[in-house]
Amino acid sequence: MVTPDISLSLKRIFMKQNLKYFLTSFILMFCIASFGQRIIKPTKGYTTQIGNIVSMLEDLKGRVTSNVSNLTIEETDFLLDENANRIGAIIYHLAATEKYYQVYTIENRNLNKAEREKWDVAQNLGYTARNQLKNKPIDYYLDIWNEVRKETLRLLKTKDDNWFLSKTHNNNMNNHWAWYHVMEHQANHMGQIKLIIKRSGK
């Protein structure tokens, strides 16, 4: 015969097991649902292949922005060591690189003198960038990138998948590879930014 105390203990164990099972199932279903929403598909207004790359570019930009949008100026300017780059400068660098490929692939030219004066420091990073690109809020750098991306999206709408497959001028790469490189470049720096944030103690 099971005593009342033992019976109560068994009920509690049973309830805990059921609760654990319920929570595990809920978390699993949530993860599956969230993962299922991560879909690459052509962004409306673009041809199929360009739309796919736009979808990926926008996803990456959103993730980078989410990682940095709440940084203070001190965190934006944090240096891992004397040869490192600040997060603000890296964001500017992403904008500069995207601007370069925007001009190179869509306008079939290199940056002109005025454009180089605007973008070269961020493009090259290093010593000059460490000394010049600082003491600004993170929104300053994100606004620059937003403006470049706005123009990228506008210009890519004027192109089609035949153009995307064609080679860039004076180069062996095609336009698709060029914009794939812009995307992987941003992904690489996203990892770098996450490391800097972690090391900064945020």
Secondary structure, DSSP 8 states (H G I E B T S, - for coil): ---HHHHHHHHHHHHHHHHHHHHHHHHHHHHHHHHHT------TTS-HHHHHHHHHHHHHHHHHHHHHTT--HHHHT--SSTT---HHHHHHHHHHHHHHHIIIIIS-S---HHHHHHHHHHHH-HHHHHHHS-SS-HHHHHHHHHHHHHHHHHHHTT--HHHHHSB-TTSSSBHHHHHHHHHHHHHHHHHHHHHHHHHHT-
